[in-house]
Amino acid sequence: MNSSVAFYKGDFVPYENAKLHITTHALHYGTSVFEGIRGNWNEKENTLFVFRMKEHFDRLLEGCKMLMMNIPYNSDQLCNITLELLEKNKFKEDVYIRPLAYKSAEVVANLKLQDLESDFALVAVPFGLYIDSTRAINCCTSSWRRIEDTMIPTRSKIGGHYVNSILAKTEATLSGFDEAIFLTESGYVSEGAGENLFLIKDKTIFIPPVSDNNLSGITRDSVIKLIKNELNLDIVERQIRRSEIYLADELFLTGTAAHVTAVGSLDSRPIGSGKVGPITKSIQILYFDCVTGDFKKYINWCTPTNKNL
Ligand SMILES: Cc1ncc(COP(=O)(O)O)c(C=O)c1O
């Protein structure tokens, strides 16, 4: 079923009524901050489990601070609005939840943040796989470099900076690849167009630091915890060169939309066996058990919509 209700201008409204005026500041200048949150349907328990909802709203509010947006809700209130929205839509399938804080002022030619009102909107839509995470995908190194934190803050999901990701993903898919990997201006590996990156070599896991302009991913954080707690493998956070990827044993991407997706090749060079590697596979299994609420040790990462749980 599709969404029937959205949260817009402080109220629950019919989905089709959540519309903005053409002069809205955010539409012209990308002055918005958004999140992508997954709700995963668990048939056995008759509930959606919303994954790490509070952490997503905490990151949204950090982005609001950077863009000088005051929205009248704290993260607990945003969580409650989300649960109410999901209840009103009566979803019984996996959903993608999209909160959006934006400069709602209806103005033209106004290149500043102060003295412009902001608002918050929320929708949720049924959502399956974003990338086919059942196989190892093929990536290319983007000819577009990852924007630097010296240009636009990269550690939040600021609307305007997604033009960078969209250019990279468009180039990759038009050239027959599944996803693009960004390098920083200085040539270090940053992340995918919409995912963080993990490299495996000799049973050690390497990840680029967030200071290499990647998003401080919530899936990245969850996977780091799972690797440390459940697999007892070493994780080294350090700058990574593109050529290290060519010689890696395994590579995978993480993100709310992409889950944990194995990368089978970069720039047409196979990575390891070119298939989903054994460590990536174990992480995929652990992660899926967490997001669906089946791995009870991590159930505090999941908020059920079913009030009886
Ligand atoms: C550019 C970028 N990097 C990384 C991620 C992964 O972040 P998260 O795991 O919080 O969804 C995303 C997705 O939100 C993204 O858009």
The ligand as an ORCA input file, in Angstrom:
! r2SCAN-3c Opt
* xyz 0 1
  C      26.794     10.147      1.380
  C      26.355      9.082      2.347
  N      27.291      8.380      2.999
  C      26.957      7.413      3.880
  C      25.640      7.084      4.124
  C      25.288      6.030      5.126
  O      24.753      6.620      6.280
  P      23.713      5.856      7.201
  O      24.337      4.552      7.519
  O      23.574      6.734      8.388
  O      22.470      5.710      6.430
  C      24.634      7.788      3.440
  C      23.215      7.455      3.657
  O      22.546      8.081      4.374
  C      24.994      8.816      2.545
  O      24.068      9.503      1.891
*
